[in-house]
Amino acid sequence: RSTAELSRLLHERWPERDAASLAMAFRYLVPLVQVPPRGLWAKSGGPRSATTEAWLGRPLATETAPDALVLRYLAAFGPATAADVTAWSWLANLRPVLERLRPSLRTFRDERGRELFDVADGPLPDPDTPAPPRFLPEYDNILLSHKDRTRMIGGDGEVPWAAGDGGRMGIFLVDGFTAGTWRIRPDAKPVTLRIEPWQPLAPVERAALEIEGEALLGFVAPSLPFDIRITPAE
């Protein structure tokens, strides 16, 4: 159901209550799944929800220990500290969980002496492995899923864009660190990828970024003429 449909149906059952408040309470108190498709490629669409039990076809588990959740996090974002896991999951007091999982995990120490946890088979590239440029979408989890964001965001690790802008533009990486913003104008002729670096790019970085940009445009707008524009860094 959409939220509007949910409001109407709940209000039919409890007409003395505010319809919008009923739908909001339902969405907060009942485990729901936003069912696909949220939208189609290059098109928007309204969200529709179902109860998690109906979507899974079975009752919800009664075991609430977050062990599996922590392992899934570490598989995606490890090595990570306990504080990193908390920043992503919003679950406090995870130290007992990590201690329980310790026999099946690998542990490390970072440059500041903090203990890092990782799954046993997590990849560990050589530190000298080149990190090619990458275009990340808006609010990408790889930037936001650690308490210490300096691993990808330079300086003090603060997100380097104004509040709300992360939902309107992507961030690109150079050598594994945030280096500027990008956006595509699909309505332009030709389709235009605009890249705005925060610092001047070396010629080799610029060339690699253009190659990655061509691959991005080939995915977003296949068979259409395109243009890549890199604005000078201020």
N, C-alpha and C positions, 0 to 999 in steps of 0.2 A: 504494500500500500504506500501511497505518497502521504506526506504529512497532512495535506488537505483532506484526503480521503479518511485518514485516521481520525482527524478532528471531527469530521461530520459523523462518522459511525459511533464514536465514543459519546458525542453530544446527544445522539439519539437515545443512548442508554441512560445517560445522566444529564437530562436537559437543564437541571438547575445549576450545573457547573459550567464554567467558561470553556468553550470548545478548544481554544488554543492551549489553555493550561492543561487540559486533559491529555492532549497529544504530547505536550512537553513532559508531563509526569510519566506517561507511558514509555517514552523514549529513554528517560533517565532510569527507570526502575526495572524495565524488562530487557533482558539480553536480546539484542537485535543484530541482524546482518544486513548491510546495504547490498542488495542483490545486483548483479550485472545485467545489462550494461548500464553503467552510470551515464554514459553517453557513447556515441559512435565516433569513429576516427574523424578528427577535425570538426566535430559537431558536439554541441552541449546537449544535456538531457537532465531531467529532474531526477533526484534520488528517490528510490523506492526501497522499502525495508520489509523484512520478514522476521519472524521470531527465529532465534538461533536453533531451537529444537526442530522447528518445521524445516528449516534449511538443511540441517544435518540429517534429519530423519531418525533421530534418537535423542533420548534425554541427555541433559547436560551432566557432565561428570561432577561428582561430589568432592573429589580430591582437589584441594585448593593450593597445595604446595607448588611454588612457581619454578620448580627445578627444570622442567622441560622448557619453560619460557626463557630462563636464564641461558640454557644451552643453545637455544635458537639464536638468542642475541649474540652470544660469543662466537657462534659459527659465522655470523654476518659481520660483526664489528670488533671481534677480539684481535689481538690481546687488549684487555680493558681492565680498568680498576673497578672496585665495588661501587665507587661513586659514579663511574660512567654508566654502569648498569642501572643504577637508581635514576640518573638523569633521563635515561631513555624510557624506563618502565614506570617511573613515579612510585615504585614500591620501596618503602623504607626497610631498614634492618635486614639487609640481604646478606650480611656477613655469615650468619648461620647456614644459609643456603649454600654459599660458596664453600664453606668448610665441609659441608656434607658432600659436595660434589668434588672436593679437592682430589681424591684418589684417581678420578678419571680425567683430570685437567692437567694442562701444563702451566707452569708459572714462570714469570720473569720479573726482573726489576728494571724500571726505566732510569733515565738519567738522574732523576730526583730521588731515587730509592724507593719509589712506590711499587707495590706488588701488582703485577698484571696477570690476569687469568685468560686462558684460551683453551679451546677444545683440543683434544689430543692430536687430531689430524688437520688442524688449521694450517693453511699455507704460510710460509715464512720466506718471502723473497730475500735475496741478497740485498743488503743496504745500498749497494751501488747499482742496482737494477734501474735502468732509465724509466721514469714515469711519463708516459706520453700525455699530451694534452687531452682533456676530456670536457665535454659539455654536459653539465648537470642540470636537471629540471628544477623547477621552483620548489623551494623547501625540501630539498633532497635530504634524506635521512643520513647520508654519509657525512654531511656537515653538522648535523644537529644531534647526533646520537651519542655524544660523549660529554661528560662534564668538562673535560679539558679539550677545548676546541683548537688549541694552538697546534695540534698535530696536522691540521689542514688549513687553518685560518691564521695568518701571521699576526705578529704583534701580541696583544693581550688576549687574543682569541674571541674578541667580540664580533658578532655578526656585522659585517661592514656595509650594511645597507639600511636605509630608513625603515621604520616599522611599516609593514604592509607591502613594501616593495618586493619582498621575497616571493610574493604570490603573483607578481607581474613579469618577472624576468628570471632567466637562468643565470647560473654562475659557471664560469669555466676555470679549469685547473691548468696550471703550467708547472711542471716538475712536482706534481702532487699537492700544490698549494693554490688557494683561491687567488685569481689574478685579474678578475674583471667580470663584466656581465655580458650577456648576449640575449638577443631576441630575434625572432623571425617575423617578417611581414609577409604573410602568405597571400595578401591581397595585392601586393605590389607586382608590377610587371617590368622586369623579371622578379621572381620571388627573392626577397632580400634577407640575408643574414647579417645583422649589424652586431659587431663585436666592439666592446668598449673596455680596453685594458685600463687598469689603475696605475700601472707603471709602464715605461717604455719596454717594448719587446725586442729581444735580440733577433737578428735576421733568421737564425735557425728556428727560434721559437715561433716567429711569425709564419714561416713556411710550414711548419708542422701543424700549426693551428688552422691554416687554410686547407690543408689536406683533410684534417678531421672535420672541418666545416663542410667540405664537399661531401663527405660521407654522411654527415647529418642531413644535409639538404637532399641527398639521394634517397634517404629514408623518409623524410617528411614530405617532400614534393618530387617524387620520381617522375622522370621524363619531362619535367618543366624547366625552362630556362631559369637560371638563378644568378645572383650576384652576391659576393662577399665583400663587406665593407668594414675595415678595421679603422676606427677613429684614433687619432693621435691621443696619447695619454696626456692628461693635464699636468 
